[in-house]
Amino acid sequence: MIIRVWSDLPTFKEVTFQDGFNVVLADTAEDSKETESTNGLGKTTLIRIIHFCLGMEIGRDKVTQSP
């Protein structure tokens, strides 16, 4: 079971999973405007990291920007 995903990169936010159903959401701040987006916050990157940890072969087009 994957319990935690983390990195030594200072911009990477650690993700910790609990027993049961876990949901990955990108939340906006209370003062955010309705038109502000949650694009580019790392949801897909997290899924790709987990997919890789579970055995996916990673191609050059799927590589993250940081080593």
mmJSON file of the N, C-alpha and C atoms, coordinates in Angstrom:
{"data_MODEL":{"atom_site":{
"group_PDB":["ATOM","ATOM","ATOM","ATOM","ATOM","ATOM","ATOM","ATOM","ATOM","ATOM","ATOM","ATOM","ATOM","ATOM","ATOM","ATOM","ATOM","ATOM","ATOM","ATOM","ATOM","ATOM","ATOM","ATOM","ATOM","ATOM","ATOM","ATOM","ATOM","ATOM","ATOM","ATOM","ATOM","ATOM","ATOM","ATOM","ATOM","ATOM","ATOM","ATOM","ATOM","ATOM","ATOM","ATOM","ATOM","ATOM","ATOM","ATOM","ATOM","ATOM","ATOM","ATOM","ATOM","ATOM","ATOM","ATOM","ATOM","ATOM","ATOM","ATOM","ATOM","ATOM","ATOM","ATOM","ATOM","ATOM","ATOM","ATOM","ATOM","ATOM","ATOM","ATOM","ATOM","ATOM","ATOM","ATOM","ATOM","ATOM","ATOM","ATOM","ATOM","ATOM","ATOM","ATOM","ATOM","ATOM","ATOM","ATOM","ATOM","ATOM","ATOM","ATOM","ATOM","ATOM","ATOM","ATOM","ATOM","ATOM","ATOM","ATOM","ATOM","ATOM","ATOM","ATOM","ATOM","ATOM","ATOM","ATOM","ATOM","ATOM","ATOM","ATOM","ATOM","ATOM","ATOM","ATOM","ATOM","ATOM","ATOM","ATOM","ATOM","ATOM","ATOM","ATOM","ATOM","ATOM","ATOM","ATOM","ATOM","ATOM","ATOM","ATOM","ATOM","ATOM","ATOM","ATOM","ATOM","ATOM","ATOM","ATOM","ATOM","ATOM","ATOM","ATOM","ATOM","ATOM","ATOM","ATOM","ATOM","ATOM","ATOM","ATOM","ATOM","ATOM","ATOM","ATOM","ATOM","ATOM","ATOM","ATOM","ATOM","ATOM","ATOM","ATOM","ATOM","ATOM","ATOM","ATOM","ATOM","ATOM","ATOM","ATOM","ATOM","ATOM","ATOM","ATOM","ATOM","ATOM","ATOM","ATOM","ATOM","ATOM","ATOM","ATOM","ATOM","ATOM","ATOM","ATOM","ATOM","ATOM","ATOM","ATOM","ATOM","ATOM","ATOM","ATOM","ATOM","ATOM","ATOM","ATOM","ATOM"],
"id":[1,2,3,4,5,6,7,8,9,10,11,12,13,14,15,16,17,18,19,20,21,22,23,24,25,26,27,28,29,30,31,32,33,34,35,36,37,38,39,40,41,42,43,44,45,46,47,48,49,50,51,52,53,54,55,56,57,58,59,60,61,62,63,64,65,66,67,68,69,70,71,72,73,74,75,76,77,78,79,80,81,82,83,84,85,86,87,88,89,90,91,92,93,94,95,96,97,98,99,100,101,102,103,104,105,106,107,108,109,110,111,112,113,114,115,116,117,118,119,120,121,122,123,124,125,126,127,128,129,130,131,132,133,134,135,136,137,138,139,140,141,142,143,144,145,146,147,148,149,150,151,152,153,154,155,156,157,158,159,160,161,162,163,164,165,166,167,168,169,170,171,172,173,174,175,176,177,178,179,180,181,182,183,184,185,186,187,188,189,190,191,192,193,194,195,196,197,198,199,200,201],
"type_symbol":["N","C","C","N","C","C","N","C","C","N","C","C","N","C","C","N","C","C","N","C","C","N","C","C","N","C","C","N","C","C","N","C","C","N","C","C","N","C","C","N","C","C","N","C","C","N","C","C","N","C","C","N","C","C","N","C","C","N","C","C","N","C","C","N","C","C","N","C","C","N","C","C","N","C","C","N","C","C","N","C","C","N","C","C","N","C","C","N","C","C","N","C","C","N","C","C","N","C","C","N","C","C","N","C","C","N","C","C","N","C","C","N","C","C","N","C","C","N","C","C","N","C","C","N","C","C","N","C","C","N","C","C","N","C","C","N","C","C","N","C","C","N","C","C","N","C","C","N","C","C","N","C","C","N","C","C","N","C","C","N","C","C","N","C","C","N","C","C","N","C","C","N","C","C","N","C","C","N","C","C","N","C","C","N","C","C","N","C","C","N","C","C","N","C","C","N","C","C","N","C","C"],
"label_atom_id":["N","CA","C","N","CA","C","N","CA","C","N","CA","C","N","CA","C","N","CA","C","N","CA","C","N","CA","C","N","CA","C","N","CA","C","N","CA","C","N","CA","C","N","CA","C","N","CA","C","N","CA","C","N","CA","C","N","CA","C","N","CA","C","N","CA","C","N","CA","C","N","CA","C","N","CA","C","N","CA","C","N","CA","C","N","CA","C","N","CA","C","N","CA","C","N","CA","C","N","CA","C","N","CA","C","N","CA","C","N","CA","C","N","CA","C","N","CA","C","N","CA","C","N","CA","C","N","CA","C","N","CA","C","N","CA","C","N","CA","C","N","CA","C","N","CA","C","N","CA","C","N","CA","C","N","CA","C","N","CA","C","N","CA","C","N","CA","C","N","CA","C","N","CA","C","N","CA","C","N","CA","C","N","CA","C","N","CA","C","N","CA","C","N","CA","C","N","CA","C","N","CA","C","N","CA","C","N","CA","C","N","CA","C","N","CA","C","N","CA","C","N","CA","C","N","CA","C","N","CA","C","N","CA","C"],
"label_alt_id":[null,null,null,null,null,null,null,null,null,null,null,null,null,null,null,null,null,null,null,null,null,null,null,null,null,null,null,null,null,null,null,null,null,null,null,null,null,null,null,null,null,null,null,null,null,null,null,null,null,null,null,null,null,null,null,null,null,null,null,null,null,null,null,null,null,null,null,null,null,null,null,null,null,null,null,null,null,null,null,null,null,null,null,null,null,null,null,null,null,null,null,null,null,null,null,null,null,null,null,null,null,null,null,null,null,null,null,null,null,null,null,null,null,null,null,null,null,null,null,null,null,null,null,null,null,null,null,null,null,null,null,null,null,null,null,null,null,null,null,null,null,null,null,null,null,null,null,null,null,null,null,null,null,null,null,null,null,null,null,null,null,null,null,null,null,null,null,null,null,null,null,null,null,null,null,null,null,null,null,null,null,null,null,null,null,null,null,null,null,null,null,null,null,null,null,null,null,null,null,null,null],
"label_comp_id":["MET","MET","MET","ILE","ILE","ILE","ILE","ILE","ILE","ARG","ARG","ARG","VAL","VAL","VAL","TRP","TRP","TRP","SER","SER","SER","ASP","ASP","ASP","LEU","LEU","LEU","PRO","PRO","PRO","THR","THR","THR","PHE","PHE","PHE","LYS","LYS","LYS","GLU","GLU","GLU","VAL","VAL","VAL","THR","THR","THR","PHE","PHE","PHE","GLN","GLN","GLN","ASP","ASP","ASP","GLY","GLY","GLY","PHE","PHE","PHE","ASN","ASN","ASN","VAL","VAL","VAL","VAL","VAL","VAL","LEU","LEU","LEU","ALA","ALA","ALA","ASP","ASP","ASP","THR","THR","THR","ALA","ALA","ALA","GLU","GLU","GLU","ASP","ASP","ASP","SER","SER","SER","LYS","LYS","LYS","GLU","GLU","GLU","THR","THR","THR","GLU","GLU","GLU","SER","SER","SER","THR","THR","THR","ASN","ASN","ASN","GLY","GLY","GLY","LEU","LEU","LEU","GLY","GLY","GLY","LYS","LYS","LYS","THR","THR","THR","THR","THR","THR","LEU","LEU","LEU","ILE","ILE","ILE","ARG","ARG","ARG","ILE","ILE","ILE","ILE","ILE","ILE","HIS","HIS","HIS","PHE","PHE","PHE","CYS","CYS","CYS","LEU","LEU","LEU","GLY","GLY","GLY","MET","MET","MET","GLU","GLU","GLU","ILE","ILE","ILE","GLY","GLY","GLY","ARG","ARG","ARG","ASP","ASP","ASP","LYS","LYS","LYS","VAL","VAL","VAL","THR","THR","THR","GLN","GLN","GLN","SER","SER","SER","PRO","PRO","PRO"],
"label_asym_id":["A","A","A","A","A","A","A","A","A","A","A","A","A","A","A","A","A","A","A","A","A","A","A","A","A","A","A","A","A","A","A","A","A","A","A","A","A","A","A","A","A","A","A","A","A","A","A","A","A","A","A","A","A","A","A","A","A","A","A","A","A","A","A","A","A","A","A","A","A","A","A","A","A","A","A","A","A","A","A","A","A","A","A","A","A","A","A","A","A","A","A","A","A","A","A","A","A","A","A","A","A","A","A","A","A","A","A","A","A","A","A","A","A","A","A","A","A","A","A","A","A","A","A","A","A","A","A","A","A","A","A","A","A","A","A","A","A","A","A","A","A","A","A","A","A","A","A","A","A","A","A","A","A","A","A","A","A","A","A","A","A","A","A","A","A","A","A","A","A","A","A","A","A","A","A","A","A","A","A","A","A","A","A","A","A","A","A","A","A","A","A","A","A","A","A","A","A","A","A","A","A"],
"label_entity_id":["1","1","1","1","1","1","1","1","1","1","1","1","1","1","1","1","1","1","1","1","1","1","1","1","1","1","1","1","1","1","1","1","1","1","1","1","1","1","1","1","1","1","1","1","1","1","1","1","1","1","1","1","1","1","1","1","1","1","1","1","1","1","1","1","1","1","1","1","1","1","1","1","1","1","1","1","1","1","1","1","1","1","1","1","1","1","1","1","1","1","1","1","1","1","1","1","1","1","1","1","1","1","1","1","1","1","1","1","1","1","1","1","1","1","1","1","1","1","1","1","1","1","1","1","1","1","1","1","1","1","1","1","1","1","1","1","1","1","1","1","1","1","1","1","1","1","1","1","1","1","1","1","1","1","1","1","1","1","1","1","1","1","1","1","1","1","1","1","1","1","1","1","1","1","1","1","1","1","1","1","1","1","1","1","1","1","1","1","1","1","1","1","1","1","1","1","1","1","1","1","1"],
"label_seq_id":[1,1,1,2,2,2,3,3,3,4,4,4,5,5,5,6,6,6,7,7,7,8,8,8,9,9,9,10,10,10,11,11,11,12,12,12,13,13,13,14,14,14,15,15,15,16,16,16,17,17,17,18,18,18,19,19,19,20,20,20,21,21,21,22,22,22,23,23,23,24,24,24,25,25,25,26,26,26,27,27,27,28,28,28,29,29,29,30,30,30,31,31,31,32,32,32,33,33,33,34,34,34,35,35,35,36,36,36,37,37,37,38,38,38,39,39,39,40,40,40,41,41,41,42,42,42,43,43,43,44,44,44,45,45,45,46,46,46,47,47,47,48,48,48,49,49,49,50,50,50,51,51,51,52,52,52,53,53,53,54,54,54,55,55,55,56,56,56,57,57,57,58,58,58,59,59,59,60,60,60,61,61,61,62,62,62,63,63,63,64,64,64,65,65,65,66,66,66,67,67,67],
"pdbx_PDB_ins_code":[null,null,null,null,null,null,null,null,null,null,null,null,null,null,null,null,null,null,null,null,null,null,null,null,null,null,null,null,null,null,null,null,null,null,null,null,null,null,null,null,null,null,null,null,null,null,null,null,null,null,null,null,null,null,null,null,null,null,null,null,null,null,null,null,null,null,null,null,null,null,null,null,null,null,null,null,null,null,null,null,null,null,null,null,null,null,null,null,null,null,null,null,null,null,null,null,null,null,null,null,null,null,null,null,null,null,null,null,null,null,null,null,null,null,null,null,null,null,null,null,null,null,null,null,null,null,null,null,null,null,null,null,null,null,null,null,null,null,null,null,null,null,null,null,null,null,null,null,null,null,null,null,null,null,null,null,null,null,null,null,null,null,null,null,null,null,null,null,null,null,null,null,null,null,null,null,null,null,null,null,null,null,null,null,null,null,null,null,null,null,null,null,null,null,null,null,null,null,null,null,null],
"Cartn_x":[0.85,0.0,0.896,0.528,1.246,0.673,1.548,1.121,1.47,2.617,3.079,3.858,3.696,4.472,5.13,6.457,7.168,8.421,9.043,10.25,11.115,12.39,13.268,13.227,12.46,12.28,11.437,11.874,11.129,9.731,9.503,8.186,7.191,7.644,6.772,6.053,4.744,3.956,3.753,4.099,3.956,2.483,2.215,0.858,0.863,-0.03,-0.163,-1.548,-1.605,-2.873,-3.269,-4.553,-5.111,-5.824,-6.158,-6.969,-8.315,-8.846,-10.139,-10.004,-11.024,-11.111,-10.419,-9.466,-8.75,-9.078,-9.259,-9.577,-8.508,-8.025,-7.051,-7.797,-7.82,-8.494,-7.53,-7.72,-6.997,-8.002,-7.774,-8.719,-8.273,-9.232,-8.932,-9.032,-8.397,-8.45,-9.805,-10.125,-11.414,-11.549,-10.434,-10.496,-10.304,-10.301,-10.147,-11.401,-11.18,-12.314,-12.884,-14.142,-14.819,-14.15,-13.482,-12.843,-11.439,-10.891,-9.559,-9.601,-8.537,-8.493,-7.619,-7.852,-6.973,-6.048,-5.861,-4.937,-3.5,-2.657,-1.234,-0.858,-1.684,-1.376,-0.784,-0.638,0.059,-0.802,-2.089,-2.963,-2.559,-2.371,-1.994,-0.588,0.319,1.68,1.666,0.857,0.748,0.241,-0.766,-1.296,-0.23,0.553,1.629,2.701,3.041,4.03,3.526,2.279,1.709,1.654,1.242,1.179,2.563,3.599,4.971,5.39,5.057,5.402,4.726,3.606,2.886,3.316,4.368,4.947,4.783,4.197,4.051,5.424,5.583,6.802,6.652,7.682,7.593,8.364,7.68,8.305,8.812,9.545,10.103,9.029,7.865,6.792,6.082,6.35,5.687,6.594,7.815,8.783,8.419,8.544,8.307,9.485,9.312,10.318,11.553,11.411,12.555,13.03,14.32,14.837,14.393],
"Cartn_y":[-1.171,0.0,1.234,2.228,3.496,4.364,4.758,5.552,7.025,7.277,8.649,8.833,9.974,10.354,11.687,11.745,12.963,13.104,14.256,14.535,15.504,15.529,16.515,17.858,17.935,19.214,20.136,21.355,22.246,22.616,22.517,22.877,21.724,20.515,19.345,19.27,19.213,19.09,17.61,17.235,15.844,15.447,14.204,13.668,12.436,12.404,11.266,10.677,9.36,8.665,7.981,7.919,7.273,5.99,5.137,3.957,4.406,3.643,3.984,4.679,5.431,6.116,7.473,7.724,8.994,9.713,11.02,11.834,12.913,13.12,14.174,15.346,16.461,17.668,18.838,19.771,21.036,22.08,22.645,23.589,25.017,25.904,27.321,28.009,29.137,29.903,30.6,31.009,31.667,32.961,33.653,34.918,34.751,33.499,33.25,33.672,34.151,34.522,33.264,33.333,32.178,31.734,32.648,32.324,31.732,31.718,31.164,29.646,29.093,27.674,26.894,25.594,24.706,23.939,24.44,23.809,23.999,23.013,23.142,22.997,22.343,22.196,20.834,19.938,18.684,17.442,17.534,16.369,15.253,15.583,14.578,14.053,14.922,14.483,13.473,13.711,12.757,11.406,11.41,10.162,9.448,10.192,9.581,8.969,9.639,9.106,7.799,7.775,6.556,5.453,5.786,4.811,4.211,5.053,4.595,3.66,4.02,3.181,1.82,1.749,0.484,-0.312,0.15,-0.659,-0.163,1.008,1.523,1.812,1.494,1.892,3.356,4.121,5.549,5.894,6.525,6.928,8.352,8.766,10.12,11.19,10.919,11.917,12.004,11.071,11.042,11.483,11.888,12.228,13.577,13.651,14.944,15.872,17.146,18.13,18.047,17.621,17.537,16.106,15.908,14.527,13.852],
"Cartn_z":[0.0,0.0,0.0,-0.785,-0.801,0.315,1.236,2.384,2.2,1.541,1.431,0.131,-0.501,-1.679,-1.331,-1.444,-1.1,-1.947,-1.877,-2.638,-1.853,-2.185,-1.552,-2.287,-3.371,-4.062,-3.177,-2.948,-2.049,-2.557,-3.863,-4.415,-4.374,-4.029,-4.014,-2.675,-2.731,-1.5,-1.177,0.037,0.472,0.494,0.091,0.114,1.005,1.982,2.884,2.72,2.554,2.377,3.676,3.937,5.119,4.703,5.662,5.373,4.825,3.897,3.328,1.994,1.641,0.357,0.446,-0.451,-0.493,-1.797,-1.725,-2.89,-3.018,-4.239,-4.503,-5.129,-4.417,-4.886,-4.856,-5.758,-5.712,-5.273,-4.13,-3.556,-3.842,-3.946,-4.123,-2.765,-2.655,-1.415,-1.29,-0.072,0.156,-0.641,-0.857,-1.59,-3.097,-3.59,-5.026,-5.778,-6.977,-7.823,-8.461,-8.869,-9.461,-10.759,-11.43,-12.711,-12.545,-11.322,-11.115,-11.235,-11.781,-12.103,-11.118,-11.062,-10.284,-11.214,-12.435,-13.377,-12.901,-13.183,-12.894,-11.441,-10.644,-9.224,-8.864,-9.854,-9.607,-9.454,-9.717,-9.565,-10.524,-11.786,-12.793,-12.533,-12.113,-11.799,-10.665,-9.646,-8.537,-9.033,-9.878,-10.426,-11.248,-12.046,-12.839,-11.941,-10.832,-9.897,-9.297,-8.868,-8.286,-9.334,-10.546,-11.639,-11.885,-11.898,-12.078,-10.942,-9.709,-8.545,-8.609,-9.3,-9.438,-10.658,-11.37,-12.429,-13.845,-14.058,-15.406,-15.999,-17.261,-17.945,-18.323,-18.073,-18.326,-19.597,-20.53,-21.781,-21.696,-22.717,-22.708,-22.662,-23.239,-23.239,-21.887,-20.992,-19.682,-18.549,-18.87,-17.835,-17.226,-15.912,-15.253,-15.531,-15.275,-15.625,-14.737,-13.508,-12.587,-12.502,-12.339,-12.218,-10.923],
"occupancy":[1.0,1.0,1.0,1.0,1.0,1.0,1.0,1.0,1.0,1.0,1.0,1.0,1.0,1.0,1.0,1.0,1.0,1.0,1.0,1.0,1.0,1.0,1.0,1.0,1.0,1.0,1.0,1.0,1.0,1.0,1.0,1.0,1.0,1.0,1.0,1.0,1.0,1.0,1.0,1.0,1.0,1.0,1.0,1.0,1.0,1.0,1.0,1.0,1.0,1.0,1.0,1.0,1.0,1.0,1.0,1.0,1.0,1.0,1.0,1.0,1.0,1.0,1.0,1.0,1.0,1.0,1.0,1.0,1.0,1.0,1.0,1.0,1.0,1.0,1.0,1.0,1.0,1.0,1.0,1.0,1.0,1.0,1.0,1.0,1.0,1.0,1.0,1.0,1.0,1.0,1.0,1.0,1.0,1.0,1.0,1.0,1.0,1.0,1.0,1.0,1.0,1.0,1.0,1.0,1.0,1.0,1.0,1.0,1.0,1.0,1.0,1.0,1.0,1.0,1.0,1.0,1.0,1.0,1.0,1.0,1.0,1.0,1.0,1.0,1.0,1.0,1.0,1.0,1.0,1.0,1.0,1.0,1.0,1.0,1.0,1.0,1.0,1.0,1.0,1.0,1.0,1.0,1.0,1.0,1.0,1.0,1.0,1.0,1.0,1.0,1.0,1.0,1.0,1.0,1.0,1.0,1.0,1.0,1.0,1.0,1.0,1.0,1.0,1.0,1.0,1.0,1.0,1.0,1.0,1.0,1.0,1.0,1.0,1.0,1.0,1.0,1.0,1.0,1.0,1.0,1.0,1.0,1.0,1.0,1.0,1.0,1.0,1.0,1.0,1.0,1.0,1.0,1.0,1.0,1.0,1.0,1.0,1.0,1.0,1.0,1.0],
"B_iso_or_equiv":[0.0,0.0,0.0,0.0,0.0,0.0,0.0,0.0,0.0,0.0,0.0,0.0,0.0,0.0,0.0,0.0,0.0,0.0,0.0,0.0,0.0,0.0,0.0,0.0,0.0,0.0,0.0,0.0,0.0,0.0,0.0,0.0,0.0,0.0,0.0,0.0,0.0,0.0,0.0,0.0,0.0,0.0,0.0,0.0,0.0,0.0,0.0,0.0,0.0,0.0,0.0,0.0,0.0,0.0,0.0,0.0,0.0,0.0,0.0,0.0,0.0,0.0,0.0,0.0,0.0,0.0,0.0,0.0,0.0,0.0,0.0,0.0,0.0,0.0,0.0,0.0,0.0,0.0,0.0,0.0,0.0,0.0,0.0,0.0,0.0,0.0,0.0,0.0,0.0,0.0,0.0,0.0,0.0,0.0,0.0,0.0,0.0,0.0,0.0,0.0,0.0,0.0,0.0,0.0,0.0,0.0,0.0,0.0,0.0,0.0,0.0,0.0,0.0,0.0,0.0,0.0,0.0,0.0,0.0,0.0,0.0,0.0,0.0,0.0,0.0,0.0,0.0,0.0,0.0,0.0,0.0,0.0,0.0,0.0,0.0,0.0,0.0,0.0,0.0,0.0,0.0,0.0,0.0,0.0,0.0,0.0,0.0,0.0,0.0,0.0,0.0,0.0,0.0,0.0,0.0,0.0,0.0,0.0,0.0,0.0,0.0,0.0,0.0,0.0,0.0,0.0,0.0,0.0,0.0,0.0,0.0,0.0,0.0,0.0,0.0,0.0,0.0,0.0,0.0,0.0,0.0,0.0,0.0,0.0,0.0,0.0,0.0,0.0,0.0,0.0,0.0,0.0,0.0,0.0,0.0,0.0,0.0,0.0,0.0,0.0,0.0],
"pdbx_formal_charge":[null,null,null,null,null,null,null,null,null,null,null,null,null,null,null,null,null,null,null,null,null,null,null,null,null,null,null,null,null,null,null,null,null,null,null,null,null,null,null,null,null,null,null,null,null,null,null,null,null,null,null,null,null,null,null,null,null,null,null,null,null,null,null,null,null,null,null,null,null,null,null,null,null,null,null,null,null,null,null,null,null,null,null,null,null,null,null,null,null,null,null,null,null,null,null,null,null,null,null,null,null,null,null,null,null,null,null,null,null,null,null,null,null,null,null,null,null,null,null,null,null,null,null,null,null,null,null,null,null,null,null,null,null,null,null,null,null,null,null,null,null,null,null,null,null,null,null,null,null,null,null,null,null,null,null,null,null,null,null,null,null,null,null,null,null,null,null,null,null,null,null,null,null,null,null,null,null,null,null,null,null,null,null,null,null,null,null,null,null,null,null,null,null,null,null,null,null,null,null,null,null],
"auth_seq_id":[1,1,1,2,2,2,3,3,3,4,4,4,5,5,5,6,6,6,7,7,7,8,8,8,9,9,9,10,10,10,11,11,11,12,12,12,13,13,13,14,14,14,15,15,15,16,16,16,17,17,17,18,18,18,19,19,19,20,20,20,21,21,21,22,22,22,23,23,23,24,24,24,25,25,25,26,26,26,27,27,27,28,28,28,29,29,29,30,30,30,31,31,31,32,32,32,33,33,33,34,34,34,35,35,35,36,36,36,37,37,37,38,38,38,39,39,39,40,40,40,41,41,41,42,42,42,43,43,43,44,44,44,45,45,45,46,46,46,47,47,47,48,48,48,49,49,49,50,50,50,51,51,51,52,52,52,53,53,53,54,54,54,55,55,55,56,56,56,57,57,57,58,58,58,59,59,59,60,60,60,61,61,61,62,62,62,63,63,63,64,64,64,65,65,65,66,66,66,67,67,67],
"auth_comp_id":["MET","MET","MET","ILE","ILE","ILE","ILE","ILE","ILE","ARG","ARG","ARG","VAL","VAL","VAL","TRP","TRP","TRP","SER","SER","SER","ASP","ASP","ASP","LEU","LEU","LEU","PRO","PRO","PRO","THR","THR","THR","PHE","PHE","PHE","LYS","LYS","LYS","GLU","GLU","GLU","VAL","VAL","VAL","THR","THR","THR","PHE","PHE","PHE","GLN","GLN","GLN","ASP","ASP","ASP","GLY","GLY","GLY","PHE","PHE","PHE","ASN","ASN","ASN","VAL","VAL","VAL","VAL","VAL","VAL","LEU","LEU","LEU","ALA","ALA","ALA","ASP","ASP","ASP","THR","THR","THR","ALA","ALA","ALA","GLU","GLU","GLU","ASP","ASP","ASP","SER","SER","SER","LYS","LYS","LYS","GLU","GLU","GLU","THR","THR","THR","GLU","GLU","GLU","SER","SER","SER","THR","THR","THR","ASN","ASN","ASN","GLY","GLY","GLY","LEU","LEU","LEU","GLY","GLY","GLY","LYS","LYS","LYS","THR","THR","THR","THR","THR","THR","LEU","LEU","LEU","ILE","ILE","ILE","ARG","ARG","ARG","ILE","ILE","ILE","ILE","ILE","ILE","HIS","HIS","HIS","PHE","PHE","PHE","CYS","CYS","CYS","LEU","LEU","LEU","GLY","GLY","GLY","MET","MET","MET","GLU","GLU","GLU","ILE","ILE","ILE","GLY","GLY","GLY","ARG","ARG","ARG","ASP","ASP","ASP","LYS","LYS","LYS","VAL","VAL","VAL","THR","THR","THR","GLN","GLN","GLN","SER","SER","SER","PRO","PRO","PRO"],
"auth_asym_id":["A","A","A","A","A","A","A","A","A","A","A","A","A","A","A","A","A","A","A","A","A","A","A","A","A","A","A","A","A","A","A","A","A","A","A","A","A","A","A","A","A","A","A","A","A","A","A","A","A","A","A","A","A","A","A","A","A","A","A","A","A","A","A","A","A","A","A","A","A","A","A","A","A","A","A","A","A","A","A","A","A","A","A","A","A","A","A","A","A","A","A","A","A","A","A","A","A","A","A","A","A","A","A","A","A","A","A","A","A","A","A","A","A","A","A","A","A","A","A","A","A","A","A","A","A","A","A","A","A","A","A","A","A","A","A","A","A","A","A","A","A","A","A","A","A","A","A","A","A","A","A","A","A","A","A","A","A","A","A","A","A","A","A","A","A","A","A","A","A","A","A","A","A","A","A","A","A","A","A","A","A","A","A","A","A","A","A","A","A","A","A","A","A","A","A","A","A","A","A","A","A"],
"auth_atom_id":["N","CA","C","N","CA","C","N","CA","C","N","CA","C","N","CA","C","N","CA","C","N","CA","C","N","CA","C","N","CA","C","N","CA","C","N","CA","C","N","CA","C","N","CA","C","N","CA","C","N","CA","C","N","CA","C","N","CA","C","N","CA","C","N","CA","C","N","CA","C","N","CA","C","N","CA","C","N","CA","C","N","CA","C","N","CA","C","N","CA","C","N","CA","C","N","CA","C","N","CA","C","N","CA","C","N","CA","C","N","CA","C","N","CA","C","N","CA","C","N","CA","C","N","CA","C","N","CA","C","N","CA","C","N","CA","C","N","CA","C","N","CA","C","N","CA","C","N","CA","C","N","CA","C","N","CA","C","N","CA","C","N","CA","C","N","CA","C","N","CA","C","N","CA","C","N","CA","C","N","CA","C","N","CA","C","N","CA","C","N","CA","C","N","CA","C","N","CA","C","N","CA","C","N","CA","C","N","CA","C","N","CA","C","N","CA","C","N","CA","C","N","CA","C","N","CA","C","N","CA","C","N","CA","C"],
"pdbx_PDB_model_num":[1,1,1,1,1,1,1,1,1,1,1,1,1,1,1,1,1,1,1,1,1,1,1,1,1,1,1,1,1,1,1,1,1,1,1,1,1,1,1,1,1,1,1,1,1,1,1,1,1,1,1,1,1,1,1,1,1,1,1,1,1,1,1,1,1,1,1,1,1,1,1,1,1,1,1,1,1,1,1,1,1,1,1,1,1,1,1,1,1,1,1,1,1,1,1,1,1,1,1,1,1,1,1,1,1,1,1,1,1,1,1,1,1,1,1,1,1,1,1,1,1,1,1,1,1,1,1,1,1,1,1,1,1,1,1,1,1,1,1,1,1,1,1,1,1,1,1,1,1,1,1,1,1,1,1,1,1,1,1,1,1,1,1,1,1,1,1,1,1,1,1,1,1,1,1,1,1,1,1,1,1,1,1,1,1,1,1,1,1,1,1,1,1,1,1,1,1,1,1,1,1]
}}}
